[in-house]
Amino acid sequence: MTRIALPILFIMLSVLLPARAADLPSLGDPADTVLSPQEERQIGAEVFKQIRAQGAVLDDALLNAYINDLGIRLMSSASGTHFSPNLVIVDNPNINAFTVPGGYIAVFSGLMLTAENESELAGIIAHEIAHTTQRHIAQMVAAQAGNSLTAVAGFIAGILLGAVDPQLGAAVATAGIAGAAQSSINYTRMHEREADRIALETLQRAGVDASGMVTFFEKLQRRAGNSPGRQFEFLRTHPMSGERISSIKNRLDEYRTGAADSQSFRLARARLAALVGREGLSLDETASAYRTAIAAQRNGRHEAAVKILGPLYREEPGNRWFGLPLARALHNNGEQQRADDVLSELIALYPDDSNLLRVSIEWLLDRGDAESAYRSARNAVESNPRNPAAALALSKAARANDHPLEQHEQLGRYFLLNGNLSAAHQEFETAFTHTAGNPRAQARLESALRDIERQAAPRKDD
């Protein structure tokens, strides 16, 4: 089999090339004519793959779990086209957030640290989810379909580049479309108003205090003042006005009051502050102690971290925010039995927690017990075949046990479950080279490769 390539622009142009301008929808028509939800998912996966490759994503198991749990809670409460949310925290002090097609949302660390409660953070994420479920990017592409394919490609490139660098993206989009720039701006404002409305409804259904949207927007406007040079990135990419804030305020009366904050948010914010070295945040006593412990752990002072995290965990046994870093600190401090006891206790309480599974597999591999790591990872995959973290753990364990077929097949499944078709295809092809004398594996992988190629193929005109 020959390898297929799925770069972003190829995907986008393969979608657009078969279509005639007259056949493309106007605003309000189904966005499927331009981009299907599956194609949006592929594009989002490719964009996030590039963002991760740049080293911009903060890879922390507890923070990833928190932000994605919040995203799942909000996405399940939103109206429109639902996607499996995939949220990341970008290690960047700017106050910004953005969405790319297919449920992929990035929250900058600066924005998360600026939010003073979960209501404010949830309001921003709900707003970004609304852009996703209402498929605003697909609609924006459709609205520009009257231009040449080159211009549309420029517009698409501007959208996607703007996800990483808003100024660069705006320059590319403007150069590609020229005269349509003003209508594009107006269209974006209309999307912003719709996203506000959908976000308020989402927050109410999720039981979150919706007033955080207003307090956060007002906070940004106060800090920015009237100087364009002080505008925050979020305000540049999400046009704000006093009229828009007033409209949100007027709608708040329609919604019941939900939860404004949570311990998880307070600890997530404290953990994030420690990992990025942010000082001067206002934190409660527990969150402040937690921040000190994580900062000590980050700087290699594991004994100091144990002294703080131990009492916190004793006060709240089973709390993963305290238990997982405590287990790691004990492990790194040479107290392996205590570390194993804490980790075993957490796994017993949360048997489906992929983060705990990953740590357990890593520790077994570190100790040279590859066989136990393999058995544990295989059991996890068999009990939850849709869990990408379990597939990744099994891939690592298979590699340690010199099982190249399973190593690459499970890594392919990991990419496939995360929507990264090109990487999945590559791994399945590599796995296929290890199937000599194994017709069942050959048939299984050939089927998986054909399915990926079918998903990635350009759509034909009706």
C-alpha positions in Angstrom: 0.0 0.0 0.0 1.1 3.6 -0.7 1.1 6.1 2.0 -1.3 9.0 1.8 -0.5 12.5 2.9 -3.1 14.7 4.6 -1.7 18.2 5.0 -4.2 20.9 6.0 -4.3 22.7 2.7 -4.6 19.5 0.7 -7.6 18.5 2.8 -9.3 21.9 2.4 -8.7 22.1 -1.4 -9.8 18.5 -2.0 -13.1 19.5 -0.4 -13.4 22.7 -2.4 -12.1 21.7 -5.8 -15.0 19.5 -6.8 -17.6 22.1 -5.9 -18.8 24.9 -8.2 -19.3 28.4 -6.8 -22.9 28.4 -7.7 -23.5 25.2 -5.7 -22.0 26.5 -2.5 -24.4 27.5 0.2 -25.2 31.0 1.4 -25.2 32.0 5.1 -27.7 29.8 6.8 -27.5 26.9 4.4 -26.1 23.5 5.6 -22.4 23.8 6.1 -22.0 20.2 5.0 -21.9 21.4 1.4 -18.5 22.9 2.1 -17.1 20.9 5.0 -18.5 17.8 6.6 -18.2 17.3 10.4 -15.7 14.5 9.6 -13.6 16.8 7.5 -13.7 19.5 10.1 -12.4 16.9 12.6 -9.6 16.0 10.3 -8.6 19.6 9.9 -8.7 20.3 13.6 -6.5 17.3 14.3 -3.9 18.4 11.7 -3.9 22.0 13.1 -3.4 20.7 16.7 -0.7 18.3 15.5 1.2 21.3 14.2 0.6 23.4 17.4 1.9 20.5 19.5 4.9 20.1 17.2 5.8 23.7 17.9 6.0 22.9 21.6 3.3 25.4 22.5 1.0 23.0 24.4 1.4 22.5 28.1 1.4 18.8 28.6 0.2 18.1 32.2 -2.1 15.2 32.9 -4.1 16.8 35.7 -4.6 20.1 33.9 -5.5 18.2 30.6 -8.0 16.2 32.5 -9.6 19.2 34.2 -9.9 21.4 31.0 -11.3 18.5 29.0 -13.7 17.4 31.7 -15.0 21.0 31.7 -15.1 20.9 27.9 -17.1 17.6 27.8 -19.6 19.0 30.3 -20.2 22.1 28.3 -20.2 20.4 24.9 -22.8 17.9 26.0 -25.0 20.9 27.1 -24.6 22.9 23.9 -27.0 23.0 20.9 -25.8 22.4 17.4 -23.4 19.8 15.9 -21.6 18.0 18.7 -18.0 17.0 18.4 -15.8 15.1 20.8 -14.1 18.1 22.5 -10.3 18.2 22.5 -9.0 21.1 24.6 -5.4 22.0 25.3 -3.7 24.7 27.3 -1.2 26.8 25.3 1.8 27.9 27.4 1.5 31.6 26.5 0.9 34.6 28.9 -1.4 36.3 26.4 -5.1 36.5 27.3 -6.6 34.5 24.4 -8.5 31.4 23.3 -9.4 30.0 19.9 -11.2 27.2 18.2 -10.4 25.4 15.0 -12.8 23.0 13.2 -14.0 19.8 14.7 -14.1 20.5 18.5 -10.5 21.5 18.9 -10.1 24.4 21.4 -7.0 26.1 22.8 -7.0 28.1 26.0 -3.9 30.3 26.7 -2.4 30.0 30.1 -2.7 33.8 30.4 -6.4 33.6 30.0 -6.8 30.8 32.5 -4.8 32.6 35.1 -6.7 35.8 34.5 -10.1 34.1 35.2 -10.8 34.5 38.9 -13.4 31.7 39.1 -14.7 28.8 37.1 -17.7 30.8 35.9 -15.4 33.1 34.0 -13.3 30.3 32.5 -16.4 28.3 31.6 -18.0 31.3 29.9 -15.0 31.6 27.6 -15.0 27.9 26.8 -18.7 27.8 26.3 -18.3 30.7 23.8 -15.6 28.8 21.9 -17.7 25.6 21.9 -20.6 27.7 20.4 -18.3 28.6 17.5 -17.7 24.9 17.1 -21.2 23.5 17.4 -22.6 26.3 15.1 -19.8 25.5 12.6 -18.9 29.1 12.1 -15.6 28.4 10.2 -17.4 26.2 7.7 -20.0 29.0 7.2 -17.2 31.5 6.8 -15.6 29.4 4.1 -19.0 29.1 2.4 -19.6 32.8 2.5 -16.4 33.4 0.6 -17.1 30.8 -2.1 -17.8 33.4 -4.7 -14.1 34.2 -4.9 -11.6 32.3 -6.9 -10.2 29.0 -5.5 -6.9 30.8 -4.8 -8.8 33.4 -2.8 -10.7 30.8 -0.9 -7.5 28.9 -0.1 -6.0 32.1 1.2 -9.0 32.7 3.4 -8.8 29.1 4.7 -5.1 29.5 5.4 -5.8 32.8 7.2 -8.3 31.1 9.5 -5.9 28.3 10.3 -2.8 30.4 10.7 -4.8 32.8 12.7 -5.4 30.0 15.2 -1.7 30.1 16.0 -0.8 33.7 15.2 -3.8 36.0 14.8 -1.9 38.8 13.1 -0.3 36.5 10.6 -3.6 34.8 9.9 -5.4 38.1 9.4 -2.7 39.2 6.9 -2.9 36.1 4.8 -6.7 36.1 4.8 -6.8 39.8 3.8 -4.3 39.3 1.1 -6.2 36.3 -0.3 -9.6 38.0 -0.3 -8.9 41.7 -0.5 -12.3 43.3 -1.2 -14.3 40.8 0.9 -12.4 41.8 4.1 -15.1 44.1 5.5 -17.9 41.7 4.9 -15.8 39.0 6.6 -15.4 41.3 9.7 -19.2 41.9 9.8 -19.8 38.2 9.5 -17.5 37.5 12.4 -19.4 40.0 14.6 -22.6 38.2 13.8 -21.0 34.9 14.8 -19.8 36.5 18.0 -23.4 37.5 18.9 -24.7 34.0 18.1 -21.8 32.5 20.2 -22.8 34.7 23.1 -26.4 33.5 23.0 -25.5 29.8 22.6 -22.9 30.0 25.4 -25.5 31.4 27.9 -27.8 28.6 27.1 -25.0 26.1 27.4 -23.9 27.4 30.8 -27.5 27.2 32.1 -27.9 23.6 31.0 -24.5 22.7 32.5 -25.5 24.3 35.9 -22.7 27.0 35.7 -23.2 30.6 36.7 -23.4 32.5 33.4 -22.5 35.9 34.9 -18.8 35.0 34.5 -19.0 35.8 30.8 -19.9 39.4 31.6 -17.4 39.9 34.4 -14.6 38.5 32.3 -15.4 40.6 29.2 -15.7 43.7 31.4 -12.4 42.9 33.1 -10.7 42.8 29.7 -12.3 46.0 28.6 -11.2 47.8 31.8 -7.6 46.6 31.4 -7.4 47.5 27.8 -9.0 51.0 28.1 -9.4 53.0 25.0 -5.9 52.3 23.6 -5.7 49.9 20.6 -2.1 49.2 21.5 -3.3 47.6 24.8 -5.9 45.4 23.3 -5.7 41.8 24.4 -5.5 39.1 21.8 -8.9 37.8 22.8 -10.5 41.1 22.0 -8.7 41.3 18.7 -9.9 37.9 17.6 -13.3 38.3 19.3 -14.6 41.8 18.6 -16.2 43.3 21.7 -18.4 46.3 22.2 -20.4 47.9 25.1 -23.6 47.0 23.2 -22.6 43.4 23.1 -21.9 43.2 26.8 -25.2 45.0 27.6 -27.0 42.4 25.5 -25.4 39.6 27.5 -26.3 41.3 30.7 -29.9 41.7 29.7 -30.1 38.0 28.9 -28.7 37.0 32.3 -32.1 37.6 33.9 -33.5 34.7 31.8 -31.1 32.2 33.4 -31.0 30.7 36.8 -27.9 31.0 38.9 -25.5 28.1 38.8 -22.2 27.2 40.5 -19.7 30.0 40.2 -16.6 28.2 41.3 -15.1 24.8 42.3 -12.1 23.5 44.1 -10.9 21.8 40.9 -10.7 25.2 39.2 -8.8 26.8 42.2 -6.3 23.9 42.3 -6.0 23.9 38.5 -5.2 27.6 38.5 -2.7 27.1 41.4 -1.0 24.2 39.6 -0.8 26.2 36.3 0.7 29.2 38.1 3.4 26.9 39.6 4.2 25.2 36.3 4.6 28.5 34.3 6.2 30.4 37.2 3.5 32.9 37.6 3.7 34.9 40.9 1.3 37.3 42.6 -2.0 35.4 42.2 -4.6 35.7 44.8 -5.2 32.1 46.1 -6.9 30.6 49.1 -4.9 28.9 51.8 -5.2 25.4 50.3 -4.5 26.5 46.7 -1.5 28.6 47.9 0.0 25.6 49.7 -0.6 23.4 46.7 1.1 26.0 44.4 4.1 25.9 46.7 4.3 22.1 46.6 4.0 21.9 42.8 6.7 24.6 42.4 9.0 22.7 44.7 8.3 19.5 42.8 9.0 21.3 39.5 12.3 22.5 40.8 13.4 19.0 41.9 12.7 19.5 45.7 10.7 16.4 46.1 11.1 16.0 49.8 9.7 19.5 50.3 6.8 18.7 48.0 6.1 15.5 50.1 5.9 17.5 53.3 3.2 19.7 51.9 1.3 17.2 49.8 1.2 14.5 52.4 -1.0 16.4 54.9 -3.2 17.7 52.1 -3.8 14.2 50.9 -4.5 12.9 54.4 -7.1 15.6 54.8 -8.7 14.6 51.5 -7.8 11.0 50.7 -8.6 10.0 47.1 -8.2 13.6 45.8 -6.2 13.2 42.6 -5.0 16.7 42.6 -3.1 15.9 45.8 -2.6 12.1 45.4 -1.0 11.9 41.9 1.7 14.5 42.6 2.3 13.1 46.0 2.9 9.6 44.5 5.3 11.1 41.9 7.1 13.1 44.6 7.5 10.0 46.8 8.7 8.0 43.7 11.3 10.6 42.8 12.3 10.9 46.5 13.1 7.1 46.6 10.1 6.2 48.7 8.8 3.6 46.3 6.6 1.6 48.6 4.7 4.6 49.8 4.5 5.9 46.2 3.0 2.5 45.1 0.5 2.5 48.0 -0.8 6.0 47.1 -1.0 5.1 43.4 -2.7 1.8 44.1 -5.3 3.5 46.3 -6.0 6.0 43.5 -6.3 3.3 40.8 -8.7 1.3 43.1 -10.9 4.5 43.4 -10.6 5.5 39.7 -9.9 2.3 37.6 -10.8 4.1 34.4 -8.4 7.0 34.9 -6.0 7.0 32.0 -3.6 9.3 33.7 -3.1 6.8 36.6 -2.8 4.0 34.1 0.0 5.9 32.3 1.9 6.5 35.5 1.6 2.9 36.5 2.9 1.6 33.2 5.8 4.1 33.2 6.8 3.0 36.7 6.7 -0.7 35.7 8.8 0.0 32.6 11.2 2.1 34.7 11.7 -0.9 37.0 12.3 -3.2 34.1 9.1 -5.1 34.6 8.0 -5.0 31.0 5.9 -8.1 31.2 3.7 -6.7 34.0 3.4 -3.4 32.2 2.3 -5.3 29.0 -0.3 -7.3 30.9 -1.7 -4.2 32.7 -1.9 -2.2 29.5 -3.5 -5.0 27.5 -6.2 -5.5 30.2 -6.9 -1.7 30.0 -7.3 -1.8 26.2 -9.6 -4.9 26.4 -11.8 -3.2 29.1 -11.9 0.1 27.3 -11.0 -0.2 23.6 -12.0 3.5 22.9 -9.5 4.9 25.4 -6.6 6.5 23.5 -4.4 6.6 26.6 -4.8 2.9 27.0 -3.8 2.3 23.4 -0.7 4.5 23.8 0.2 2.7 27.0 0.0 -0.7 25.3 2.1 0.6 22.4 4.9 1.6 24.8 4.6 -1.7 26.7 4.6 -3.7 23.4 7.7 -1.9 22.3 9.5 -2.8 25.6 8.5 -6.4 25.0 9.7 -6.4 21.4 6.2 -6.7 19.8 6.6 -4.3 16.8 3.3 -5.3 15.2 1.3 -4.5 18.3 3.5 -1.4 19.0 2.7 0.3 15.7 -0.9 -0.9 15.5 -1.8 0.4 19.0 0.0 3.7 18.2 -2.1 3.9 15.1 -5.2 3.3 17.1 -4.1 6.1 19.5 -3.8 8.5 16.6 -7.1 7.3 15.1 -9.0 7.8 18.3 -7.6 11.3 18.5 -8.7 12.1 14.9 -5.2 12.2 13.4 -5.8 10.2 10.2 -2.5 10.8 8.5 -0.5 9.7 11.6 -2.8 6.7 12.1 -2.4 5.6 8.4 1.4 5.8 8.7 1.5 3.7 11.8 -0.9 1.1 10.4 1.3 0.9 7.3 4.4 0.3 9.4 2.5 -2.3 11.4 1.6 -4.0 8.2 5.3 -4.6 7.4 5.4 -6.9 10.5 2.5 -9.1 9.5 4.3 -11.8 7.5 2.6 -15.1 8.2 -0.2 -13.5 10.0 -3.2 -13.2 7.6 -5.6 -12.1 10.4 -3.5 -9.1 11.2 -3.1 -8.3 7.5 -6.8 -8.3 6.9 -7.4 -6.2 10.1 -4.8 -3.6 9.0 -5.9 -3.5 5.4 -9.5 -2.8 6.5 -8.3 0.0 8.8 -6.2 1.5 6.0 -9.0 1.4 3.6 -11.3 3.0 6.1 -8.9 5.9 6.7 -8.5 6.4 2.9 -12.2 6.4 2.4 -12.6 9.1 5.1 -9.8 11.2 3.7 -11.0 11.0 0.0 -12.4 14.1 -1.6 -16.1 14.2 -1.9 -17.6 13.9 -5.4 -20.3 16.1 -6.8 -23.8 14.6 -6.6 
